[in-house]
């Protein structure tokens, strides 16, 4: 099996499994219940702050990567703040199916000389 196929399969499995788990958690405690749990104790605050920092770093990477690909990064970034890491996982999958930036660039800018 090709490495790219394995990568796609893993990304799909993580996205689907985490989406199902996230939907169940939202059903059980609601959107604000998740935030309340993240603020319940100093240990929970540490995990929440750590996740916010990691999310910010991921968003920074998405902005740089999307701009290299000629894509507007802001819908991905805004969605990440609302939905968490489900969005960067979806972005990684989108990248797997998007033609490589260099291939797109070369095909659109053929030198007529």
Backbone as JSON, one array per atom type, in Angstrom:
{
  "sequence": "XXXXXXXXXXXXXXXXXXXXXXXXXXXXXXXXXXXXXXXXXXXXXXXXXXXXXXXXXXXXXXXXXXXXXXXXXXXXXXXXXXXXXXXXXXXXXXXXXXXXXXXXXXXXXXXXX",
  "N": [[0.85, -1.18, 0.0], [0.52, 2.21, -0.82], [2.3, 4.98, 0.69], [0.93, 7.4, 0.75], [-1.73, 6.59, 0.54], [-2.03, 5.18, 2.94], [-1.63, 7.28, 4.73], [-3.87, 8.91, 4.13], [-5.92, 7.12, 4.86], [-5.45, 6.85, 7.63], [-5.85, 9.52, 8.48], [-8.59, 9.84, 7.78], [-9.74, 7.91, 9.5], [-9.06, 8.9, 12.07], [-10.34, 11.41, 11.96], [-13.06, 10.65, 11.6], [-13.52, 8.97, 13.88], [-12.92, 10.77, 16.0], [-14.78, 12.76, 15.46], [-17.22, 11.42, 15.89], [-16.92, 10.8, 18.62], [-16.74, 13.44, 19.64], [-19.26, 14.43, 18.95], [-20.87, 12.81, 20.58], [-19.99, 13.66, 23.12], [-20.79, 16.34, 23.02], [-23.54, 15.93, 22.91], [-23.94, 14.84, 25.43], [-22.97, 16.8, 27.35], [-23.11, 19.31, 26.2], [-22.06, 22.26, 24.32], [-21.08, 24.41, 25.92], [-20.72, 23.04, 28.25], [-18.44, 21.57, 27.79], [-16.5, 23.57, 27.82], [-16.87, 24.44, 30.46], [-15.99, 22.2, 31.87], [-13.32, 22.36, 31.22], [-12.54, 24.41, 32.8], [-12.76, 23.69, 35.39], [-10.87, 23.08, 37.37], [-7.49, 23.78, 38.58], [-5.79, 21.99, 37.23], [-7.37, 21.29, 35.02], [-7.54, 23.8, 33.82], [-4.88, 24.07, 33.04], [-4.67, 22.1, 31.04], [-6.58, 23.1, 29.23], [-5.47, 25.64, 28.55], [-3.09, 24.75, 27.4], [-4.13, 23.39, 25.16], [-5.28, 25.55, 23.81], [-3.01, 27.04, 23.15], [-1.68, 25.15, 21.52], [-3.63, 24.93, 19.51], [-3.52, 27.53, 18.48], [-0.92, 27.53, 17.4], [-1.26, 25.57, 15.44], [-3.14, 26.86, 13.84], [-1.6, 28.99, 12.94], [0.27, 27.6, 11.36], [-1.55, 26.59, 9.45], [-2.38, 28.96, 8.19], [0.01, 29.83, 6.94], [0.53, 27.59, 5.28], [-1.85, 27.43, 3.72], [-1.75, 29.88, 2.36], [0.52, 29.48, 0.78], [-0.55, 27.68, -0.96], [-2.38, 29.18, -2.26], [-4.89, 29.59, -1.14], [-7.65, 30.83, 0.72], [-7.07, 31.2, 4.07], [-8.63, 31.91, 6.25], [-11.37, 31.0, 6.73], [-10.82, 28.4, 7.63], [-9.3, 28.9, 9.93], [-11.06, 30.43, 11.6], [-13.11, 28.58, 11.9], [-11.71, 26.63, 13.31], [-11.41, 27.8, 15.84], [-14.0, 27.62, 16.72], [-14.71, 24.9, 16.5], [-12.55, 23.35, 17.2], [-9.95, 20.84, 16.97], [-11.03, 19.28, 14.98], [-11.3, 20.7, 12.63], [-8.59, 21.37, 11.71], [-7.86, 18.7, 11.22], [-9.63, 18.08, 9.13], [-8.64, 19.92, 7.29], [-6.07, 18.88, 6.83], [-6.82, 16.52, 5.52], [-8.1, 17.62, 3.27], [-5.88, 18.77, 2.05], [-4.59, 16.46, 1.22], [-6.07, 15.64, -0.95], [-6.08, 17.78, -2.6], [-4.58, 19.15, -5.52], [-1.03, 19.27, -5.77], [0.59, 22.29, -4.83], [2.75, 23.26, -6.37], [2.45, 21.84, -8.77], [0.01, 22.86, -9.67], [0.72, 25.55, -9.91], [2.73, 25.42, -11.92], [1.27, 24.46, -14.14], [-0.49, 26.52, -14.63], [1.06, 28.7, -15.27], [2.53, 28.62, -17.76], [5.3, 29.18, -19.71], [5.19, 31.0, -22.66], [7.28, 31.17, -24.46]],
  "CA": [[0.0, 0.0, 0.0], [1.3, 3.44, -0.9], [2.35, 5.79, 1.9], [-0.12, 8.42, 0.67], [-2.99, 5.91, 0.83], [-2.04, 4.92, 4.38], [-1.81, 8.58, 5.39], [-5.28, 9.28, 3.98], [-6.72, 6.2, 5.66], [-5.28, 7.22, 9.04], [-6.53, 10.8, 8.69], [-10.03, 9.58, 7.76], [-10.12, 7.17, 10.71], [-8.97, 9.81, 13.21], [-11.4, 12.41, 11.82], [-14.37, 10.02, 11.84], [-13.62, 8.56, 15.28], [-12.98, 11.94, 16.88], [-16.06, 13.43, 15.21], [-18.26, 10.66, 16.6], [-16.72, 11.03, 20.06], [-17.08, 14.84, 19.93], [-20.73, 14.54, 18.87], [-21.4, 12.18, 21.79], [-19.7, 14.55, 24.26], [-21.69, 17.5, 22.89], [-24.88, 15.46, 23.28], [-23.97, 14.61, 26.88], [-22.72, 17.96, 28.21], [-23.31, 20.56, 25.47], [-20.87, 23.03, 23.94], [-20.57, 25.16, 27.07], [-20.3, 22.07, 29.24], [-17.05, 21.23, 27.51], [-15.7, 24.69, 28.34], [-16.96, 24.43, 31.93], [-15.1, 21.14, 32.34], [-11.96, 22.84, 31.04], [-12.26, 25.45, 33.8], [-13.21, 23.16, 36.67], [-9.79, 22.98, 38.36], [-6.22, 24.25, 38.01], [-5.31, 21.0, 36.25], [-8.18, 21.44, 33.81], [-7.1, 25.05, 33.2], [-3.59, 23.81, 32.38], [-4.96, 21.37, 29.8], [-7.28, 24.02, 28.34], [-4.5, 26.62, 28.03], [-2.2, 24.0, 26.52], [-4.85, 23.16, 23.91], [-5.43, 26.83, 23.12], [-1.69, 27.35, 22.57], [-1.47, 24.22, 20.41], [-4.55, 25.34, 18.44], [-2.97, 28.74, 17.87], [0.22, 27.13, 16.56], [-1.81, 24.87, 14.28], [-3.74, 27.89, 12.97], [-0.49, 29.72, 12.32], [0.75, 26.73, 10.29], [-2.56, 26.53, 8.39], [-2.33, 30.22, 7.45], [1.2, 29.79, 6.08], [0.35, 26.54, 4.27], [-2.93, 27.79, 2.8], [-1.28, 30.96, 1.5], [1.41, 28.86, -0.21], [-1.4, 26.96, -1.91], [-3.29, 30.13, -2.89], [-6.2, 29.35, -0.56], [-7.99, 31.71, 1.84], [-6.97, 30.4, 5.3], [-9.44, 32.4, 7.37], [-12.48, 30.12, 7.11], [-10.27, 27.29, 8.39], [-8.88, 29.41, 11.25], [-12.25, 30.79, 12.38], [-13.78, 27.31, 12.24], [-10.92, 25.94, 14.33], [-11.73, 28.37, 17.14], [-15.35, 27.18, 17.11], [-14.89, 23.45, 16.5], [-11.37, 22.65, 17.67], [-9.03, 20.16, 16.05], [-11.72, 18.64, 13.85], [-11.06, 21.51, 11.44], [-7.27, 21.06, 11.16], [-7.88, 17.35, 10.65], [-10.28, 18.19, 7.83], [-7.71, 20.63, 6.42], [-5.05, 17.91, 6.42], [-7.43, 15.66, 4.52], [-8.29, 18.43, 2.08], [-4.56, 18.87, 1.41], [-4.27, 15.18, 0.6], [-6.8, 15.49, -2.2], [-5.81, 18.98, -3.4], [-3.35, 19.02, -6.32], [0.13, 19.94, -5.18], [0.68, 23.71, -5.19], [3.73, 23.44, -7.43], [1.87, 21.32, -10.0], [-0.99, 23.84, -10.09], [1.45, 26.75, -10.33], [3.42, 25.16, -13.19], [0.31, 24.29, -15.22], [-1.15, 27.78, -14.89], [2.01, 29.71, -15.68], [3.41, 28.05, -18.77], [5.98, 30.23, -20.44], [4.89, 30.81, -24.08], [8.48, 31.25, -25.28]],
  "C": [[0.89, 1.24, 0.0], [1.23, 4.22, 0.4], [1.23, 6.83, 1.91], [-1.49, 7.82, 1.0], [-3.11, 5.62, 2.32], [-2.28, 6.21, 5.14], [-3.27, 9.03, 5.31], [-6.17, 8.41, 4.85], [-6.66, 6.56, 7.14], [-6.0, 8.52, 9.34], [-8.04, 10.62, 8.72], [-10.47, 8.9, 9.05], [-10.1, 8.09, 11.94], [-10.11, 10.83, 13.14], [-12.77, 11.81, 12.14], [-14.52, 9.65, 13.31], [-13.75, 9.75, 16.22], [-14.27, 12.72, 16.68], [-17.2, 12.74, 15.95], [-18.14, 10.88, 18.1], [-17.13, 12.45, 20.45], [-18.59, 15.05, 19.9], [-21.37, 13.95, 20.12], [-21.19, 13.1, 23.0], [-20.62, 15.78, 24.2], [-23.11, 17.12, 23.28], [-25.01, 15.34, 24.8], [-23.88, 15.89, 27.7], [-22.96, 19.3, 27.52], [-22.0, 21.3, 25.21], [-20.26, 23.74, 25.14], [-20.16, 24.24, 28.2], [-18.87, 21.62, 29.05], [-16.13, 22.31, 28.05], [-15.71, 24.71, 29.86], [-16.05, 23.36, 32.51], [-13.64, 21.57, 32.24], [-11.56, 23.9, 32.04], [-12.56, 24.98, 35.22], [-12.13, 23.11, 37.76], [-8.51, 23.54, 37.76], [-5.64, 23.27, 36.99], [-6.06, 21.09, 34.95], [-7.81, 22.72, 33.07], [-5.8, 24.83, 32.44], [-3.81, 23.11, 31.05], [-5.63, 22.3, 28.79], [-6.32, 25.04, 27.73], [-3.53, 25.95, 27.07], [-2.86, 23.77, 25.16], [-5.05, 24.45, 23.12], [-4.12, 27.23, 22.45], [-1.43, 26.45, 21.36], [-2.38, 24.58, 19.23], [-4.07, 26.59, 17.73], [-1.79, 28.43, 16.95], [-0.25, 26.41, 15.3], [-2.43, 25.88, 13.31], [-2.67, 28.68, 12.24], [0.05, 28.9, 11.14], [-0.25, 26.69, 9.14], [-2.55, 27.8, 7.55], [-1.16, 30.21, 6.46], [1.0, 28.78, 4.95], [-0.72, 26.91, 3.25], [-2.49, 28.9, 1.86], [-0.33, 30.43, 0.43], [0.6, 28.18, -1.31], [-2.39, 27.89, -2.61], [-4.72, 30.0, -2.41], [-6.42, 30.35, 0.58], [-7.96, 30.9, 3.13], [-8.0, 30.75, 6.37], [-10.68, 31.58, 7.69], [-12.0, 28.93, 7.95], [-9.91, 27.73, 9.82], [-10.08, 29.71, 12.13], [-12.99, 29.52, 12.82], [-13.04, 26.54, 13.31], [-11.24, 26.48, 15.72], [-13.1, 27.93, 17.63], [-15.43, 25.67, 17.32], [-13.66, 22.66, 16.95], [-10.63, 21.9, 16.57], [-9.72, 19.35, 14.96], [-11.41, 19.38, 12.55], [-9.64, 21.3, 10.89], [-7.17, 19.64, 10.61], [-8.53, 17.35, 9.27], [-9.37, 18.91, 6.83], [-6.61, 19.69, 5.92], [-5.59, 16.95, 5.36], [-7.63, 16.4, 3.2], [-6.98, 18.56, 1.3], [-4.19, 17.59, 0.68], [-4.94, 15.01, -0.76], [-6.62, 16.69, -3.14], [-4.56, 18.74, -4.24], [-2.21, 19.78, -5.65], [0.24, 21.36, -5.71], [1.62, 23.9, -6.39], [3.17, 22.96, -8.76], [0.83, 22.3, -10.55], [-0.29, 25.08, -10.62], [2.08, 26.53, -11.7], [2.42, 25.06, -14.34], [-0.38, 25.59, -15.58], [-0.21, 28.85, -15.47], [3.03, 29.12, -16.67], [3.99, 29.2, -19.57], [5.76, 30.03, -21.94], [6.12, 30.81, -24.98], [9.06, 29.9, -25.57]]
}
